[in-house]
Amino acid sequence: MQEFTSPNLVDVPRTFNINDLLTKRVEEFGDKTLFEIQSGLGGNWVPVTAREFQNQVTDLAKGLIASGINAGDTIAIMSRTRYEWTLLDFAIWAVGALPVPVYETSSASQVQWICSDSNAKMIFVENAGHASVVAEARAELPELKEVLVIDDDAITTIRERGANVDSAEVETRSKGVKSDDLATIIYTSGTTGRPKGVELTHWNFVYLTRNGIKDLEAVCGPGKRTLLFMPLAHVFARFIQVVALTGGAVLGHTPDAKNLIPDLQSFKPTFLLAVPRVFEKVYNAAEQKAGSGFKLKMFRWAAKVAIQNSRAWQSDKGASFVLKAQHKAASAILYKKLRDTLGGNAEYAISGGAPLGERLGHFFRGIGVTVLEGYGLTETCAPSAVNRPHLIKIGTVGPPFAGTSIKIDTDGEILLKGDHVFRGYRGNPEATAEALKDGWFHTGDIGTLDDDGYLRITGRKKELIVTAGGKNVAPAVLEDRLRGHPIVSQVVAVGDQRPFIGALVTLDREMLPGWLKSHGLPAMEVSEAATNPSVLAALDRAVNRANQAVSRAESIRKITVLTTDFTEANGYLTPSLKVKRALVLKDFAPVIDDLYGGPLQKEKD
């Protein structure tokens, strides 16, 4: 059993709460920009200083007090990522209450469950569409007193209510919050069953944030900038907004992925926060833009040089003179254009949620944007392991985060310990007892630690496939590699109690037209592409490349290309874009049977 611990880097006062982090930011950088808010289209970003933000928080907190919100009450927020969400978070914390995030894509039944389980007294929604979803669930939410719409001046409405409340009352409430008090309840998106409410305390955020800033100051310290586009309903984005505020960075928000590239180009972030799919899309789009012929050959040559340089930097020998010269030439041809797509100033990106893959990790570092892969869960307030700028092993998620212990159990499960670990699942002592044992959080993920304490994730414990030959196969390794192909959207490996591993593959509707054109193929719909010999041959080659990461017994032998994708809209993806594997296996059972030539033959008694 392996175990590694990264020590605490700072002594954080045990009395600190999240409100103190804002106070300290104002004391240190009060008149410097904390946020930039986009004013209309065209890249006009309006600065907000730390002191201005604190004043806005206080005014909004006064309005919450006037609305009857008490310490310990819960307030739900259902919105896309925008400045008002962060403002609400800090105003709710300032009065000792708990913000409870709701994904903006949630259904009425999901809203009903989250609001009833958390006992929400009030909910802020972004628009009329969200309000109508809440209205469907309102009859079953007797404790929900008010629904306020951000687009209908909800912030102004609440602020005006507090005009006669003394600011000293907010200060009293703010200072009265204890570090062990709950800061938020975040409901896991859940690939099976009802979401569980993860209870995170102020101490979880404060401890992890203060240590994280010390560990990653070169990434998110004073003078750095990041544009937040991940959902603030997700713990990763919530953590980053606190990190940016604490570390002296400037934070912007963008709610619409359709405007992401122009927003990045106008905001010019120095670091990004994204999931691997974003990096795959950037690479694949750049390759498609290269077209065909000489330009495509040049792109692939430049990409190869970037990867070779990054691998050389990770080795003891370093890059050769010839490789350095090639890298300089490729930078002029391609790398600067790609960096300009991300705003031109991005030096680092933090990736989580799924493995990035070594090829992409080396490619982005080779073009000048170092991707720091990390690992964490809602239950750990986000990061528990991360590569540092000076401590990178591409292909791993890094060593333990500051103040974190990682242990690999006898069955390969990853166990975590530290002051950032949640206190329990709301109203679910059985699930809490199963997850927290002897001070260790049992993640359900499986992985390995190398001799330097770097963690590598290999899959989910409950998703292990056991073939008819008794081979245990972690599907994530194969799925993640195959999903890197430009036209592949989702992959679900199958094969439990079957003679070999197979896979269900869906096609990326957005990337397909450009790929077909660059390969000299006529335009076609997904349904036609799913049976096209040239498309299938390309996918077979992608499968062969993915199989190089595993033994023959673990390799994919056969795939079925589906004519429908797995999406959040059709219920096969969670709001955090994880495939609901059990549902896919159930609904596509006949397709899986056809892949193996018939249904599973069960042994007779």
N, C-alpha and C positions, 0 to 999 in steps of 0.2 A: 504494500500500500504506500503510494507516494504522497508526500505533502510538502507544500511550499508556502511561505508567508512573506509578504512584503511589509516592512515596518511602517508605522505611522510616520508622517513627515512633518507634521505640525501638531502642537498642543492646542487643541480646540477647547475653549471654556465649556464645561458641561452645562452651563446655564444658557448657552446661545440657542436662539431659535431663528427661523428664516427671516423674521422681521429685523433682527440684528444685522443680518447680512446686508440688507438695504441701507440701514443706518450707517454702517461702516463704509459702504460705497460712497454715500453722500459726504461723509467726513473726509475721505481720501480724494475723491474726484467729483465733488458736488457740482461744479460748474462745467464739467466736461461732458461730452455727448455719451449717453447711455443707449438710447434708441434712435433709429431713423425710421420715419413713417413715410410711406409712399403717398404722394399727393397727386392723384390722377395718374394717367398713363404718360409714358415718355421718360421715366427715370428720374423724376424730381423727388428727392428724398429730403424730408424736413427733420432736422435734429431735435431731440428732446434730451435735456441734461438730466443727470441723476437727481438733482434737486427739484426740477420741474416734475419728474416722474413721481418722486416722493410726495409732492404736494397734491398731485392728481390722485394718488393712492389714498391719501388722508381724506380728501374731499369725498371720494367714493365710499370709503369706510364709514364716514359720518352718515352718509345716506343709508348704508346697510343697517347701522344702529337705529336710525329713525324708522326703518322698515321692520324693526322688531327682531332682527337677527341677533341671537345670543351666542356666547362662546360655546363651541362644541356643536353648533348647528351645521347642517350640510347644505351646500348650494351647488346644484348641477350646472355645468357649462356644456352646451352643444353647439359647436361652431367649427369652421375651418380655422386654420392657423392665421391669426391676425393679432395686431397690437392689443386690441381690447381684451383678448383672452389673458394675456400676461398681466395687464392692468387689473383685471378681475381677480386673478390668482392672488396677487399681492394685497389687494384691498380686502379680500376674504380672510387671508392670513392675518392681516392687521387687526381684525376684530376677534381673532381667536376661533374663527369658524373653519370649515373644511370644504375646499372646492373639490367637486367630484366630476371628472371628465366623462363626456359621452361622445362617441364617434359621430361625426356629422352625417354618416351614412346609416346610422342605427334605425331599426324598425320600431314601430310603436310598442311591440312586445318587449324589445330590448330596453327601450326607454323606461317602460313600466317596471321592469325588473330592477334596473339600476336605481331608479328613483325611490322605489318602495323599499328595497333592501338597505339603501343608505339613509332612508328616512329624510329625503331632501325636502326642505321647506320652500325653496325658490329655485327656478331654473332660468338661466340666460340662454337664449337661442339666437342664432345668427340672423335668421330670416323668417318670412312667413311660411315657407315650406316646412321648416323645422317646427314652427309653432303648430302647424296642422298635425304633424306626427305626434307631438306631445298631447294635442287635443284628443286624439284617438285613445290615449292611455289615461287621460285625466280622471275619468270616472273611477278608476281603481287606485287613485293616488289621493286619498283624503288629506294627507299631511302637506301636499303641495299647494301652497297658498297663492303663488303668483308665477306667471310666465312673462318674461320680459324679452323683447326682440331688439337685438343690438342695432339692426338696420333701421329700426324705428325710434332711434335716440334713447335707448334704454339707459345708456351711461349718463346722459344728461338728466333723465328722469330721476335716477337714484341720487345723483349729485345734488340736485335741487332740493330733494327731501331732507338732506342733511344740513341745510343752510343754518339752522339754529342749534345744531349740536356742537358742543365745545370740542375743539381739537384735542384738548387734554384727555377727553374720554377715550379717544382712539389710542393715544399714547399709553394710557393705563391698561387698556385691553391688550395692546401690542406687547407691552413689557410683562403682562401677566401670563403669557403663553410659556409653558414649561417645555423643555427640550423633549421630554418623553410624551408630550401631547401629540395626538394625531394631527398630521398636516394634510393628508389627503387619503382618499380611498380610490384606488384605480382598479377597474374591473378588467380582468384578463379577457382577451377576445375569445379564447376558448375554442379549440378545434372539436371538442366533444362536450356536451352538457351545458348547463348554465354557467355563465362567467362567475368566477369567484372574486370577491372584493378584497384586494390586497391592501392591508392597513400599513401605511408608511408614516413615520413620525417626523417631527421637525429635526430630531437628532440624526435620523437617517440621511436627510438632505444636507444638513450642516456638516456633519462629519465627512461625508463623501465629497462634498463640494470643496471644502477647505483643503483636504488632502489632494484632491484632483487638480486644483489650481497649482499647487506646489509641484506636482508631478508633470503637468502639461502646460507650464507657463509659456513655453516657446510657441505653443499652439494657440492658446486662448487667453493670454495675459493682456496687460495694458497695450492699447494701440491695435489690437487684433479685431477683426470684423467677421461676422458670420450672418448669413441669410437663412433664416429658419423656414423650411418648407415641408418638413415632416409633420404629421398630425400632432397637435399639442395634447390630444387625448392619449398619446403614447408616452410612457415613462421616459423614454430616451430624450424626446424633445422637451419635456417638462424639466428634466435634469439640466439640459444644456442652457435653458433660459436662466436658471439659477446660477450656473457656472459663469455665463457671460456677465451677469450682473455682479457676481462676486469678484471675478478676475480682472475687471477693468476693461473688458472688451465692449464693442459696439454691436448691437443686435438689431436686425431687421426681420420683417415677416413678409411672406408672400403666400397667398391662399390658393392660387390657381396654377397647377402644373403646366397649363397651356402657355403661361407667360414666364415660365421659369428661366429660360435662356436669356431673353431680354432683361429680366429682372436681375439676373446674375451679372450681366454685362454692365448694367447701370449702377448696381450696389457695390460691385468689386470686392467680394469677400476675400479674406486671407485664409479662412478655413471653412470647410463644408461638413455637413452632417447628412449622411445618406445611407440607404440600403444598397446591397450589391447590384440589384436590378438597375439602379440609376447609372452605375458605372458601366454595366453591360450595354445599356442603351446608348451611352455616349460613345463607346468604342464602336458598336455596330453601326450607329448612324454615321460616324466618321468614315468607316470602311465603305458604306454604301454611297456616301457622297463622293468618294474617290472615283466611283463609276467602274469603268473596265479598262482593259488594255494597259497602256504605259502608266497612267495615273494610279491604277489599282496596284500595279507591281511596285511603284514607288511607295505607296502607302504601306504595303506589307513589308517592304524592305526597311522602312523607317520604324515600323512597329517592332520588327525583329531586332533592330539595333537598340531600341529602347529597352527591350527585355534583356538582351545580352549585357548591356551596360549595367542594369540593375543587379543582375546575377553576379557580375564581376565585382560590383561594389560590396556585395554581401560576402564575397570570398576573401581570402587572405591576400591574394595576388593583386586584386584591383584590375581596372581596365587597361588594356594594352594601348600603345600609341595609336595603332591603326583604328581600334575601336573608339578611342576618344575623338579621332578625326571624323570618323563616320557619324558619331553622335552629334558633333558640332554641325555637320552638314545637314543631318536629318532635322535638327532643331530649327534651322532656317526654313526648311521645306514644310514641316508639319507641326512640330511640337508647339511653337508659338501660337499657331492658329487654334490648336486645341485648348491651350491655356486661355486664349482670348475668349473662347466660347464660354468659359467659366468665370469670366470677368477680368482675366489677365493677372490678378494678384494672388490667386490661390496657391498656397504652399503646401497645405495639409488638408486631408479629408479624414473624417472618422467614420468607419463603416461598421455596421452591426446588423443583427437580425438573421443573418445567414452567412455561410462562408463565401468570401470573395473569389477565391481561386488564385493560385500562384501566378498564372499567366497575366491576369489583369492587374494584380498587385505590382508585379515587376514592370508592366507596361506603363502604368501611371507614375510610378516613381521614376522611370526612365524619361518621361516627358517633363518631369519637374513638379509633379503633384504627388507627394508621399501620402499614401492611404494607410492610416493606422487602424488595423482591424482590432476590434474589441469584442467582448462577450459579456452579456449581462441579462438580467431578467427583470420583470416588474417587481418581483419579490426582493430584489437586491437594489432597488432604486436606480437601476440602470447598470453601470459598469462594474464588473468584478475582475476582469482581466483586460489589458489593453497593451498594444505595442507602443513604446515611447519613441520620440524622435531619435534618441540616442541608443535605443535598445529595440531594434527591429529584427524580427525573423518572419519574412513573408511566408504565408502558408499557415501561420499560427495566429492565435488571438492574443498573444503576448503573455507576459508573466502576471502574477496577481497584482491588482490595483493596490495602491497604497492602503495599508491597514487591513488587507484582505488575506485570508488563508484559503488555499485550495487543496483538496485532497481527492484522490481517485480511490473509490471503494473497490472491494474485491471483485465486484461484477462489472467494473468499468464506469460506474456512475460518478459524476462530478458532484462533490460536496463543497459547500462554501460556508465560510464563517467570517464575521466582522460586524462592526457597529452599523453598517449600512443594510443589514438584513432585516426584512420586515418583521413585525411583531406577531402577525397571524392573519388568517382569513376571517373576514367579518362574519360573525354568527355561525362559524363552521369549525368547531373545535376538533372534529374528527379529521378533517383535511389538514388542519394546522398541526395536529399531533403526528400525522403521517409525513408531513414535509419537514418539520423541525424536530430533530432527534439529537439529544446530547449536545445541543448548541450548534449543530451542523444543519444547514439547509440542503435537503436532498433535491437536486435540480430536475432529475428525470432525464438529463442529457448524459451522454457517454463521451469519453474522451481520454486523452493521454497527456502526460507531462513529460517533457524531455529533461535531460540532466541539469539544464539551466532554469527549470521551472516554467518553461513556456508551454502554454496549453494549446492543444489541438482538438477541435470538436469533430467527432466522427458520426454523431447521430443522436436520435432520441431512443431512450431505453424501451419505451412502449411501441416504437415503430420498427424494431428489429424484425427482419424476415428470417424465418427458419425454413430452409428448403427441405424437400423430401429426403435429401441426402444428409440432413442434419447440420448444414452449414448456416451459421449465423451471419446475416448480411445487414449492414447499416445502409439503408437506401439513400441517405442524404448525400454521400460522397458521389454516387453516380448521378443523382438527380441534379445536383448543383453544377457538375461539369457539363452535362448534356444541355442544361438550361442556358448555358453560355452561347449556344449557337444563335445567330441572328434571328432566325424565323421560329425558334422554339419559345413558347410562352410558359407552359407548365409541364412538369414531368412527375408522374407517380410510378415508382418502381413497385412491382408486384412479384409474387412467387412463393407466398407462405404455403408450405406443404406441397409445393409443386416441384417438378424435376429441374427447373432452371429459373433464372430471373428474367422477367419481362418488364415492359414499361408501357404506360399510357402516356402519349405525348399530345399536347395541344399546340396549335400554331398561333403566332403573333400576327394578328390582323394588320397592325400598323406597319410592321417591318416587312411583311410579305411582298407588297408591290415593288418596293425598291430592290429587294433581293432578286426577284424574278427578272426584273429589267437588267440588272447587272450581270446576270447569268445567261442572258440571251433567250429567256423564256417568255412566252406570251403572258399577258395579264390573265389572272384567273381568281375565282373566289376560293375561300378557304376549303369549301366542300370539294372542289375540283382538285386543289393542291394536295389534299389529304390522300389522294390516290394516284397522283401524277408520278410516273416512273423517275423522272429527273429529281423531283423533290424528295422522293423516298430514298433514292440513291445517296443524296446529300446527307439525309438524316442517318442513313446507315454508316456513312463515313464519320459523322459526329459521334455515333454510338461507339465505333471502334476507338476513337480518340478518348472517349470517356472511360472505356474499359481498361485503358492503359494504367489507370490509377489503382486497379484492384486485381486480385487473382482470377484465374479462369472460372473457378467455382462461383465467384461473386459477380461475374460479368453479365451484362445484358445480352441475351441471345436473340430476342425478338421484340419488336415494338408494334403497337397499334396506334395509328394517328387518328385522333378524334376530330370530328367536324365542328365540335363546340368547345369553347374555352372554359376554364375554371375561373370564375369571377366572383366578386363580392355580391354583384347583383343577382346571380343565379344561385347563390348560397354555398358555393364550393370553396370560397376563400373567406377567411376571417377579416375584420377591419384592418388588422395588421398584416394582411396579405399572406397568411399561412394557409396552406391547403388543408381542408377538412378531410383527412385521409380516410377515416372510417366511413364517411358519407360517400366519398368517391367509390370506395371498394364495394359498398352496398348497392349504389345506384347503377354502377357499371359492371356488376357481376356477370351478366350475360356476355359483355364484350370481353371480359377477362377469360371467361370459359372458352370463348371462340379462339382467343390467342393461344390457349393450350390444347385446342382440339376437343374440348368437352369439359363438363363440370368435374370438380374435385371428387375423386372416388374415395369415400370414407370407408374405413375398415368395419366389417360386420362384427357384432359381438359373438 
